[in-house]
């Protein structure tokens, strides 16, 4: 197993496709439908990387990412969004974004781009 990844997205088809792709690469993958569900998973199953949809009900991706930053700073983050300008504006001054700890992928996410970004993040987290 290459590492543990949490996929957080309210769209079940996106979660399933990301999970299938990542498991095929050898990663252990957990799924959550929103930030609150992800919080519950994180309490019992720590992960190395979180792939987080920005727009979700209950607890959105940016709020969940902030929780990770405050409580589990070792977890790398990939934000996934269909609204790039809005998200970039919200995180552009964030030191974690500027340092490269947070990255952004834009919907629709091409599988090759997802795998390349995940592999890069996971390699950085094991150094």
Order of alpha helices (4+ residues) and beta strands (2+ residues): beta-alpha-beta-alpha-beta-alpha-beta-alpha-alpha-beta-alpha
